[in-house]
Amino acid sequence: MVVGEMAHERELVIIGGGPGGYHAAIRAAQLGKMVTLIEKDQLGGICLNKGCIPSKLLTSRAKKWRDLLSADEMGFDISSISLNAEKHTSYKNKIINQLKQGIEALCKANKVEIIKGNAFFMSENRIGVEQADSFEIYQFENAIIATGSTPVNWPGISFDGKKILDSWTISSLKEIPQHLAIYGSDTNALEMAMAFRALGAEITLLLEPGKNDFGFDSSINRELKRIFKKEKISIIKECELIGASEESKTISLEYTLNGTEKVLSCSHLFLSTGVNPNISELGIERLGMELTEEGFISVDRQCRTSLMHIFAVGDITAGPPLAVKAISQGKTAAEAIAGLNTESDLRYLPKVIHTLPPIASVGMTEEEAEKEGYVLQIGQFPLAANGYTSLSGKRDGFVKVISDQKTEVILGIHIIGEGAIEMISAGTISLEIAARDEDMTFPLYPHPSINEALLEAVEQLKGRAVHVAPLRKQEKVKL
């Protein structure tokens, strides 16, 4: 086709079929828009095919394996269990295919047009789509960019997907590493460290300069370090990666520590040091679209770019590269295009880590709240004091609640331990509605359940948790 030939007219074009893209497509269709979704690879995007789902299948596998190994205490004979990598891979592929088929069916049911191809902007209202044997032009009224991100490549290191891995390949390993070295301290690094440790690998976690606290509330950081020590996960702080080379069956990892060059020998290396937005092939330089200093697309609270009719959502915008952010932004962009008064507010974006045990956090940390000038009340309840965790044997961790002493409004909730990810939804809702402690203690909590740990943590703001020994007189908070 010759450029300049007649273009196909479309109302709304969405580039990228990941969580942000397909949620935007379906929400826009629900609101009466005619939607065209362009995906160059597979529906579900990186999250479904290489990221969130494969990694969570791995962490679920590790959790299941850990549970099986401790099942003898409950009367199970576990003498003949073993790991089968081939079956896990088959199971992973089955789950991914089922979810992908589900997305495709939902798009079809909502009359979303799906086009396979590589899309790029030709002008402010035209997109070109390259396919295997054709080239088409689409003229649009509105567009949403949801092209995601790519793992950061480290200079001088070749990722082979077998021994040297990034976040797209770590979950597809068909063997348990003998010694896995992990450079990074983000969500993926922590999840993979604990998952592969549970599956039997030796783990060395190397933390980048200035990344010694994992980014959580100080209480969570301390507990996490205690768990790492208990699990015999080695931690090397303030490391600057120089390079890595494969030698026979080992990887030589070169780094500096306190100005001294060192070498670590390991069987596998996983680098998890952030992402880059996928914008290089979009042609947005033709549009003069505004970018952040880091190279992400600038958007307002409705996810509108500097061009009023083009929106951007997900990893291609600044902020945490999380599917929950992409989903929220995708729906917001679709609603804004449909004329609704809507916005995406990421202030109370929950942070969840599928470690063993899991971590979940929302709102201010104790340190952040103090810096803001709040006089705090802290309620902390150990999961070891919860009846249901005694039944399951998963007693590590706690629930910590932070509130403003003056107004009694909840400022932050931080959980490490069994049930953390499920409980944090209640915490997120509480912060969104500016709940006071009485708003969280008045409802009835199911018994027995781990949810009661959240109740008692809130009660402990005023020293009223039943399953905690009374505070000494000098420790008592003002009632």
C-alpha positions in Angstrom: 0.0 0.0 0.0 1.3 3.5 -0.8 1.5 5.9 2.1 -1.2 8.5 1.6 -3.8 6.0 0.4 -7.3 6.1 2.0 -7.3 5.3 5.7 -9.7 3.2 7.6 -11.7 5.3 10.0 -12.0 4.3 13.7 -13.5 5.9 16.7 -11.0 4.7 19.4 -7.7 2.9 18.7 -5.8 1.3 21.6 -2.2 0.2 21.0 -1.3 -2.7 23.3 -3.4 -5.6 24.6 -1.9 -5.9 28.1 -3.9 -5.2 31.4 -4.1 -1.5 30.7 -5.0 -1.9 27.0 -7.7 -4.6 27.2 -9.3 -3.1 30.3 -9.5 0.2 28.5 -11.0 -1.5 25.5 -13.7 -3.3 27.3 -14.6 -0.3 29.5 -14.8 2.0 26.5 -17.0 -0.6 24.7 -19.3 -0.8 27.8 -19.7 3.0 27.4 -20.8 2.8 23.8 -17.5 3.4 22.0 -16.4 1.5 18.9 -13.0 0.1 19.8 -10.1 -1.2 17.9 -7.4 -2.9 19.9 -4.0 -3.4 18.2 -1.5 -5.9 19.7 1.7 -6.9 18.0 2.3 -10.1 20.0 -0.1 -11.8 22.4 -3.2 -10.6 24.3 -2.6 -10.1 27.9 0.7 -8.5 27.2 3.8 -9.0 29.3 1.9 -9.4 32.5 0.1 -12.5 31.4 2.7 -14.0 29.1 6.0 -13.2 30.7 5.6 -11.2 33.9 2.9 -11.3 36.6 1.2 -14.6 35.9 4.3 -16.7 35.3 6.1 -15.3 38.3 3.1 -15.8 40.5 2.8 -19.4 39.3 6.4 -19.8 40.4 5.8 -18.3 43.8 2.7 -20.4 44.2 4.7 -23.5 43.4 7.3 -22.5 46.0 4.6 -21.9 48.6 2.9 -25.3 47.8 6.3 -27.0 48.0 7.0 -25.4 51.4 3.5 -26.4 52.6 4.1 -30.0 51.5 7.4 -30.3 53.3 5.8 -29.3 56.5 2.7 -31.4 56.1 4.0 -34.3 58.1 3.2 -32.3 61.3 -0.4 -32.6 60.3 -0.3 -36.3 59.8 0.6 -36.6 56.1 3.2 -39.0 54.8 5.5 -36.9 52.5 8.3 -39.4 52.0 7.8 -39.8 48.2 7.1 -36.2 46.9 9.4 -34.6 44.3 9.6 -31.6 42.0 8.7 -32.1 38.3 9.7 -29.1 36.2 8.1 -30.5 33.0 4.7 -30.7 34.7 5.0 -27.2 36.1 5.8 -25.8 32.6 2.8 -27.6 31.1 0.6 -26.3 33.9 1.9 -22.8 33.4 1.2 -22.9 29.7 -2.3 -24.3 30.3 -3.2 -21.5 32.7 -1.8 -18.7 30.5 -3.7 -20.1 27.5 -6.9 -20.3 29.4 -6.6 -16.7 30.6 -5.6 -15.5 27.1 -8.7 -17.2 25.6 -10.8 -15.6 28.3 -9.5 -12.1 27.4 -10.2 -12.8 23.7 -13.7 -14.0 24.4 -14.5 -10.9 26.5 -13.2 -8.6 23.8 -15.3 -10.5 21.3 -18.4 -10.3 23.5 -17.9 -6.6 23.8 -17.5 -6.2 20.1 -13.9 -5.0 20.4 -12.1 -5.3 17.1 -8.7 -7.0 17.5 -5.9 -6.3 15.0 -2.6 -8.1 15.0 0.3 -5.9 14.0 3.0 -3.4 14.9 1.4 0.1 15.3 3.0 3.5 15.1 1.9 7.1 14.8 2.1 8.7 11.3 0.4 11.9 12.4 -1.7 13.3 15.3 -4.7 11.3 14.0 -3.3 8.5 11.9 -1.7 5.2 12.9 0.1 2.8 10.6 -0.1 -0.9 11.3 2.5 -3.3 9.9 1.5 -6.9 9.5 3.4 -9.9 8.0 2.3 -9.2 4.5 0.3 -5.9 4.6 0.3 -2.3 5.8 -2.8 -0.5 6.8 -3.6 3.1 7.9 -6.2 3.9 10.5 -7.5 7.4 11.1 -8.8 7.8 14.7 -10.8 10.3 16.9 -9.0 9.1 20.1 -6.1 6.8 20.9 -4.8 5.1 24.0 -1.1 4.1 24.2 -0.6 1.0 26.4 2.6 -0.5 25.1 4.2 -1.4 28.4 7.9 -1.6 29.3 11.0 -3.7 28.8 13.5 -4.9 31.5 16.5 -2.7 31.8 19.5 -4.2 30.0 22.8 -4.0 31.8 25.8 -2.8 29.7 28.2 -5.6 28.8 25.9 -8.4 30.0 24.3 -10.8 27.6 20.9 -12.2 28.7 20.6 -15.8 27.4 17.5 -16.7 29.2 19.2 -19.9 30.6 21.9 -18.8 32.9 21.7 -15.0 32.9 18.1 -13.9 33.3 15.8 -10.9 33.4 12.2 -10.6 34.7 10.8 -12.0 31.4 12.8 -15.3 31.6 13.4 -16.0 35.3 10.0 -17.7 35.7 10.6 -20.0 32.7 13.6 -21.8 34.2 13.2 -25.5 33.9 15.8 -26.3 36.6 16.3 -25.2 40.2 19.6 -23.2 40.3 22.3 -24.5 42.5 23.3 -21.0 43.4 21.2 -18.1 42.2 22.7 -14.6 42.5 20.1 -11.8 42.3 21.1 -8.2 41.7 18.3 -5.8 42.7 15.9 -5.1 45.5 12.5 -4.6 43.8 9.4 -6.8 43.9 10.7 -9.3 41.4 14.1 -9.7 43.2 12.5 -10.4 46.6 9.9 -12.8 45.2 12.4 -14.8 43.2 14.9 -14.9 46.1 12.3 -16.5 48.4 10.7 -18.7 45.8 13.9 -20.3 44.6 15.2 -20.6 48.2 12.1 -22.5 49.2 12.7 -24.8 46.1 16.2 -25.5 47.3 18.5 -23.0 45.7 21.3 -21.2 47.5 20.6 -17.5 47.2 22.8 -14.4 47.3 21.0 -11.1 47.1 23.1 -8.2 46.0 21.6 -4.8 46.8 22.3 -1.7 44.7 23.8 1.4 46.4 21.2 3.2 48.5 18.7 0.3 48.4 19.3 -1.3 51.8 15.8 -1.0 53.3 13.7 -2.6 50.5 11.4 0.4 50.4 9.0 -0.7 53.1 8.1 0.6 56.6 11.0 0.1 59.0 9.2 -2.6 60.9 8.7 -4.6 57.7 12.3 -4.1 56.7 13.5 -5.5 60.1 11.2 -8.5 59.9 12.2 -9.2 56.3 15.9 -9.1 57.2 15.2 -11.5 60.1 13.4 -13.9 57.7 16.3 -13.7 55.2 18.7 -14.7 58.0 16.4 -17.5 59.1 16.2 -18.8 55.5 20.0 -18.4 55.1 19.7 -16.0 52.2 23.0 -14.1 51.9 22.7 -10.3 51.5 25.5 -8.1 50.2 24.8 -4.4 50.5 26.0 -1.3 48.5 27.1 -3.3 45.5 27.9 -1.7 42.2 27.6 -4.3 39.3 30.5 -4.2 36.9 29.7 -7.2 34.7 29.2 -10.9 34.4 30.6 -13.7 32.2 29.8 -17.3 31.7 32.6 -19.8 32.4 31.8 -23.4 31.8 29.0 -24.2 34.2 29.3 -21.1 36.4 28.8 -17.4 36.1 31.4 -15.0 37.4 29.7 -11.9 38.7 32.0 -8.8 39.1 31.0 -6.0 41.4 32.5 -3.3 43.7 32.0 -3.2 47.4 33.4 -0.2 49.3 35.6 0.6 46.4 37.1 -2.9 46.2 36.5 -5.1 43.2 35.1 -8.5 44.0 34.0 -11.6 42.1 31.1 -13.9 43.0 30.8 -17.4 41.5 27.2 -18.6 40.9 25.3 -21.0 38.7 22.7 -18.5 37.6 22.3 -14.7 37.6 19.0 -12.7 37.8 19.1 -9.0 37.2 16.0 -7.0 38.4 16.8 -3.3 38.2 13.8 -1.6 36.7 12.1 -1.1 33.3 12.3 1.2 30.3 9.1 2.4 28.6 8.3 0.9 25.1 8.2 4.1 23.1 11.0 3.9 20.6 8.9 2.3 17.8 5.8 4.4 18.4 6.8 7.4 16.3 5.7 9.9 19.0 8.6 12.1 18.2 6.6 13.1 15.1 3.8 14.4 17.4 5.9 16.5 19.8 4.4 14.6 22.7 5.6 15.6 26.1 7.8 13.2 28.0 9.2 13.1 31.6 12.9 13.5 32.3 13.1 9.7 32.6 11.6 9.2 29.2 8.0 8.2 30.2 4.9 9.8 28.6 3.6 12.7 30.7 -0.1 12.3 31.5 -2.6 14.2 33.7 -5.0 12.6 36.2 -7.3 11.4 33.4 -4.2 9.8 31.6 -4.4 12.4 28.9 -1.1 13.2 27.2 0.0 16.7 26.0 -2.2 15.9 22.9 -5.7 16.2 24.3 -7.2 13.3 22.2 -4.4 10.8 22.9 -4.1 9.0 26.3 -1.4 6.8 27.8 -1.7 4.2 30.5 0.4 1.6 32.4 4.2 1.1 32.4 4.7 3.7 29.7 3.8 6.4 32.2 5.8 7.4 35.3 5.3 5.5 38.5 5.5 1.8 39.7 5.3 -0.7 36.8 2.3 -2.5 38.3 -0.6 -4.1 36.5 -3.0 -2.6 39.1 -1.8 0.9 38.0 -2.3 0.0 34.3 -5.8 -1.3 35.0 -6.9 1.7 36.9 -5.5 4.1 34.3 -6.9 2.1 31.4 -10.5 2.4 32.8 -10.0 6.0 33.6 -8.8 6.9 30.1 -11.8 5.0 28.6 -14.2 6.8 30.8 -12.6 10.2 30.1 -13.0 9.6 26.4 -16.6 8.7 26.9 -17.1 12.1 28.6 -17.3 11.0 32.2 -15.8 13.1 35.0 -13.2 10.6 36.2 -9.6 10.4 37.3 -6.9 7.9 38.3 -5.7 8.5 41.8 -2.7 6.4 42.7 -2.2 7.9 46.2 -3.3 4.7 47.9 -1.8 2.2 45.4 -1.3 -1.0 47.4 2.1 -2.6 47.2 2.0 -6.4 47.4 4.9 -8.8 47.3 4.3 -12.6 46.9 7.2 -13.6 49.1 7.2 -16.3 51.7 5.6 -15.0 53.8 3.8 -12.3 51.6 4.0 -8.6 52.2 1.3 -5.9 51.6 1.4 -2.2 52.3 -0.7 0.9 51.7 -0.5 4.5 52.8 2.3 6.2 54.7 5.1 4.4 56.5 5.9 5.4 60.0 8.9 7.4 58.8 6.9 9.2 56.1 4.1 10.1 58.6 6.6 11.5 61.1 8.3 13.5 58.4 4.9 15.0 57.5 4.6 16.2 61.1 1.9 13.8 62.4 1.8 12.8 66.0 1.4 9.0 65.6 -0.4 6.2 67.3 1.0 2.8 66.3 -0.9 -0.5 66.7 1.0 -3.7 66.0 -0.3 -7.2 66.3 1.9 -10.3 65.9 0.4 -13.1 63.8 1.8 -15.6 66.3 -1.0 -14.4 68.6 -3.7 -15.1 66.1 -5.6 -18.4 66.6 -6.0 -19.2 62.9 -2.2 -18.9 62.2 -1.6 -21.4 65.0 -3.8 -23.9 63.1 -1.9 -23.4 59.8 1.5 -23.2 61.4 2.2 -19.9 59.6 2.9 -17.6 62.5 5.7 -15.3 61.2 4.9 -11.7 60.7 2.5 -9.0 62.0 0.0 -6.3 61.1 1.0 -2.7 61.8 -1.5 0.2 61.7 -0.5 3.8 61.8 -2.9 6.6 62.7 -3.0 10.3 63.4 -3.3 10.7 67.2 -5.2 14.0 66.8 -7.9 13.0 64.3 -7.6 9.2 64.8 -7.6 8.9 60.9 -5.7 5.8 59.6 -2.6 6.8 57.7 -1.0 3.5 56.8 -1.3 -0.2 57.1 1.7 -2.6 56.7 1.4 -6.4 56.8 3.9 -9.2 56.5 2.7 -12.7 57.0 0.0 -15.2 55.8 -3.1 -13.5 54.4 -1.3 -10.1 54.0 -2.4 -9.6 50.3 -6.0 -10.5 51.1 -6.2 -8.2 54.1 -4.7 -5.2 52.4 -7.9 -4.5 50.4 -9.7 -3.6 53.7 -6.8 -1.3 54.5 -6.9 0.4 51.0 -10.7 1.0 51.3 -10.2 2.4 54.8 -7.6 4.9 53.6 -9.7 5.9 50.6 -12.7 6.8 52.9 -10.4 8.4 55.5 -11.5 5.9 58.1 -10.9 6.5 61.8 -9.9 3.6 64.0 -13.5 3.2 65.2 -14.7 2.7 61.6 -12.4 -0.4 61.5 -13.2 -1.8 64.9 -17.0 -1.5 64.7 -17.6 -4.1 62.0 -17.7 -7.9 62.8 -14.7 -9.9 61.7 -15.1 -13.7 60.9 -13.7 -16.1 63.5 -11.5 -17.9 63.3 -9.6 -16.0 60.6 -6.4 -14.2 59.9 -8.5 -11.1 59.4 -8.9 -10.8 63.1 -5.2 -9.8 63.2 -6.1 -6.6 61.4 -8.9 -5.9 63.9 -6.5 -6.4 66.8 -3.8 -4.2 65.3 -6.3 -1.4 65.0 -7.5 -2.1 68.6 -3.9 -2.0 69.7 -3.7 1.7 68.6 -5.3 2.3 72.0 -3.9 -0.7 73.8 -7.1 -2.7 73.6 -6.1 -5.8 71.7 -7.3 -8.8 73.7 -4.6 -11.2 72.6 -1.6 -9.0 73.5 -0.2 -8.7 77.0 -1.0 -5.3 78.6 1.5 -2.5 77.9 3.7 -1.5 80.8 2.6 1.8 82.3 5.3 3.9 80.6 4.4 2.4 77.2 0.7 3.1 77.3 -0.7 5.4 74.6 -3.1 8.2 75.4 -6.6 6.9 75.3 
